[in-house]
Amino acid sequence: MKTYYFNYKKFPNSIAKKLPVFIYGKLKLSSIEGEFIIDAPISKGMIGFGKSFEFPTTSKGVSELSLNGTFICKGNVQIGKDVCIQIAKNAYFEMGHFSCLGSDIKVICKEKIVIKNFVRIGYQTQLIDTTIHQMIDTKGNTKLPMTAPIVLNSNTWIGNRTTIMKGTVTPEQCIVASNSLCNKDYTAYGNNILIGGMPAKLLKEGIVRDWKGEQAMLEKSVVIA
């Protein structure tokens, strides 16, 4: 029922009847007052919340969406089980074609988070573009910025249990090792890199995920089932 409710609540009838958004299992809609925009050709089930596409296949039933800003999908998007997304008023959250949030991910967007095409984010990762609490530079008694945009460029692969903080920018074809902390712009290292650590640093150059080899698997995972 929530699939029908969400589609007819957020889209005009001409789009809603195609059911572009599928909701699998429990999803708490704590707020959907913001905008949900699909900037791509519309097809049935192209965006999935809570779909089981990785192990474990069971869910804790704690998914939540708080949408008070703008959520834009640029194509087929996968959002796994037990994912919690908070998009504040006037904030902007974008997911590109074939982008994916794995299970048990937390997203807190107070300003801007952009996840571009073919970005895959492993389970139990956090994306937070804010310090949440105000910080003060005691030397100058000045308040530090609380937010800064996050941009994950195309074909970035984020390992599980990674924390992506405000100001993070990854280059294209970037791999982030699991259990890392990203908190700056890494594009100066160039494309085709592996970064990792706390905080993350360059670990290896000339390495990429085999996206072409996984194409069939990725396409299958967005099929309605």
C-alpha positions as CSV (number, residue, x, y, z in Angstrom):
1,M,0.0,0.0,0.0
2,K,2.8,2.5,0.7
3,T,4.0,2.1,-2.8
4,Y,0.7,3.4,-4.1
5,Y,0.5,6.1,-1.4
6,F,4.0,7.4,-2.1
7,N,3.6,7.6,-5.8
8,Y,0.2,9.2,-5.8
9,K,1.3,11.6,-3.1
10,K,4.4,12.8,-4.8
11,F,3.7,12.6,-8.5
12,P,0.9,13.7,-10.9
13,N,-1.4,10.9,-12.0
14,S,0.3,10.5,-15.4
15,I,3.5,9.5,-13.6
16,A,2.1,7.9,-10.4
17,K,0.1,5.3,-12.4
18,K,3.4,4.0,-13.7
19,L,4.6,3.3,-10.2
20,P,8.2,4.4,-10.6
21,V,8.9,4.1,-6.9
22,F,8.5,0.7,-5.2
23,I,8.6,0.3,-1.4
24,Y,9.6,-3.1,-0.2
25,G,8.9,-4.0,3.5
26,K,8.6,-1.4,6.3
27,L,9.5,2.2,5.6
28,K,8.6,4.9,8.0
29,L,7.6,8.1,6.1
30,S,8.3,10.5,8.9
31,S,7.9,13.4,6.4
32,I,7.4,13.6,2.7
33,E,6.7,17.4,2.5
34,G,9.7,18.0,0.3
35,E,10.1,17.5,-3.4
36,F,10.8,14.0,-5.0
37,I,11.9,14.5,-8.6
38,I,12.7,11.8,-11.2
39,D,15.0,13.4,-13.9
40,A,15.0,10.4,-16.2
41,P,12.6,8.4,-18.4
42,I,9.9,6.9,-16.2
43,S,9.5,3.1,-15.8
44,K,7.8,0.9,-13.3
45,G,9.9,0.2,-10.2
46,M,12.9,2.1,-11.4
47,I,13.5,3.3,-7.8
48,G,13.4,0.8,-5.0
49,F,13.3,1.4,-1.2
50,G,14.1,-1.5,1.0
51,K,14.7,-4.1,-1.7
52,S,16.7,-7.2,-0.6
53,F,19.7,-7.5,-3.0
54,E,22.5,-8.4,-0.7
55,F,23.2,-10.7,2.3
56,P,21.7,-10.9,4.9
57,T,18.4,-11.0,3.1
58,T,16.4,-10.3,6.3
59,S,15.4,-6.8,7.5
60,K,15.2,-5.2,10.9
61,G,12.4,-3.1,9.7
62,V,13.9,0.3,10.7
63,S,14.0,2.1,7.3
64,E,13.0,5.8,7.5
65,L,12.6,8.7,5.1
66,S,12.4,12.3,6.3
67,L,12.0,14.4,3.2
68,N,11.7,18.1,3.7
69,G,14.2,19.3,1.0
70,T,14.7,18.0,-2.5
71,F,15.5,14.4,-3.5
72,I,16.4,13.9,-7.2
73,C,16.9,10.6,-8.9
74,K,18.7,10.7,-12.3
75,G,17.7,7.1,-13.3
76,N,17.5,3.6,-11.8
77,V,18.3,3.8,-8.1
78,Q,18.6,1.1,-5.4
79,I,18.1,1.8,-1.7
80,G,18.6,-1.2,0.5
81,K,17.1,-2.5,3.7
82,D,17.1,-0.5,6.9
83,V,18.3,2.7,5.3
84,C,17.5,6.0,7.0
85,I,17.5,9.2,5.0
86,Q,17.0,12.7,6.4
87,I,16.9,15.6,3.9
88,A,16.4,18.9,5.7
89,K,14.4,21.9,4.4
90,N,16.3,23.6,1.6
91,A,18.8,20.7,1.4
92,Y,19.5,18.9,-1.9
93,F,20.1,15.1,-2.2
94,E,20.8,13.6,-5.6
95,M,21.3,9.9,-6.7
96,G,22.5,9.1,-10.2
97,H,21.7,6.3,-12.6
98,F,22.5,2.8,-11.2
99,S,23.6,4.4,-7.9
100,C,23.0,2.3,-4.8
101,L,22.8,2.6,-1.0
102,G,23.4,-0.7,0.7
103,S,21.7,-2.0,3.8
104,D,21.7,-0.1,7.1
105,I,23.1,3.2,5.7
106,K,22.5,6.6,7.4
107,V,22.2,9.7,5.3
108,I,21.9,13.2,6.9
109,C,21.7,15.9,4.4
110,K,21.5,19.5,5.7
111,E,23.0,21.2,2.6
112,K,23.9,19.1,-0.4
113,I,24.9,15.5,-1.2
114,V,25.4,14.4,-4.8
115,I,25.9,10.7,-5.6
116,K,26.6,10.4,-9.3
117,N,26.1,7.5,-11.8
118,F,27.3,4.0,-10.9
119,V,28.2,4.9,-7.3
120,R,27.8,1.9,-5.0
121,I,27.9,2.4,-1.3
122,G,28.5,-0.5,1.1
123,Y,26.3,-1.4,4.1
124,Q,26.5,0.4,7.4
125,T,28.1,3.5,5.8
126,Q,27.2,7.1,7.0
127,L,26.9,10.1,4.7
128,I,26.7,13.3,6.8
129,D,27.3,16.8,5.4
130,T,27.1,18.5,8.7
131,T,28.8,18.6,12.1
132,I,25.3,18.7,13.5
133,H,26.6,20.7,16.5
134,Q,28.2,24.2,16.2
135,M,32.0,24.3,16.5
136,I,33.9,27.4,17.6
137,D,37.5,28.3,16.8
138,T,38.7,29.4,20.2
139,K,41.7,31.3,18.8
140,G,39.5,33.7,16.9
141,N,36.3,33.1,18.8
142,T,34.6,32.5,15.4
143,K,32.0,29.9,14.5
144,L,33.1,27.3,12.0
145,P,30.9,26.3,9.1
146,M,28.5,23.5,10.1
147,T,27.9,22.2,6.6
148,A,29.7,21.6,3.3
149,P,28.6,19.7,0.2
150,I,29.5,16.0,-0.5
151,V,30.1,14.9,-4.1
152,L,30.8,11.2,-4.9
153,N,31.7,11.2,-8.6
154,S,30.8,8.5,-11.1
155,N,32.0,4.9,-10.6
156,T,33.0,5.5,-6.9
157,W,32.8,2.4,-4.8
158,I,32.5,3.0,-1.0
159,G,33.5,0.0,1.2
160,N,31.3,-0.9,4.1
161,R,31.2,0.9,7.4
162,T,32.8,4.0,6.0
163,T,32.0,7.5,7.2
164,I,31.6,10.2,4.5
165,M,31.8,13.7,6.2
166,K,31.1,17.2,5.0
167,G,33.5,18.5,2.2
168,T,34.2,15.0,0.8
169,V,34.7,14.9,-3.0
170,T,35.9,11.7,-4.7
171,P,37.3,11.6,-8.2
172,E,35.8,9.3,-10.9
173,Q,36.7,5.6,-10.6
174,C,37.6,5.8,-6.9
175,I,37.6,2.9,-4.5
176,V,37.3,3.7,-0.7
177,A,38.4,0.9,1.6
178,S,36.0,-0.3,4.3
179,N,36.1,1.3,7.7
180,S,37.5,4.6,6.3
181,L,36.8,8.2,7.2
182,C,36.6,10.6,4.3
183,N,36.5,14.3,5.0
184,K,38.2,16.3,2.2
185,D,38.5,16.7,-1.6
186,Y,40.4,13.8,-3.1
187,T,40.3,14.8,-6.7
188,A,43.9,16.1,-6.8
189,Y,45.0,12.4,-6.7
190,G,43.4,11.8,-10.1
191,N,41.1,9.0,-11.2
192,N,41.5,5.2,-10.8
193,I,42.6,5.3,-7.2
194,L,42.2,3.5,-3.9
195,I,42.0,5.5,-0.8
196,G,41.4,4.5,2.8
197,G,42.2,5.0,6.5
198,M,41.1,7.3,9.3
199,P,41.3,9.9,7.8
200,A,41.5,8.4,4.3
201,K,44.7,8.9,2.2
202,L,45.9,7.6,-1.1
203,L,46.8,3.9,-1.0
204,K,47.1,2.8,-4.6
205,E,47.0,4.3,-8.1
206,G,45.9,2.6,-11.3
207,I,43.1,0.4,-9.9
208,V,39.4,0.3,-10.7
209,R,36.3,-1.9,-10.0
210,D,35.4,-4.1,-13.0
211,W,32.1,-2.3,-13.8
212,K,31.8,-3.8,-17.2
213,G,32.2,-7.3,-15.8
214,E,29.4,-6.7,-13.4
215,Q,27.0,-5.0,-15.8
216,A,24.6,-8.0,-16.2
217,M,24.5,-8.4,-12.4
218,L,23.8,-4.7,-11.8
219,E,21.0,-4.7,-14.4
220,K,19.4,-7.8,-12.9
221,S,19.4,-6.3,-9.5
222,V,17.1,-3.5,-10.6
223,V,14.5,-5.8,-12.1
224,I,11.2,-5.8,-10.2
225,A,10.8,-9.0,-8.1
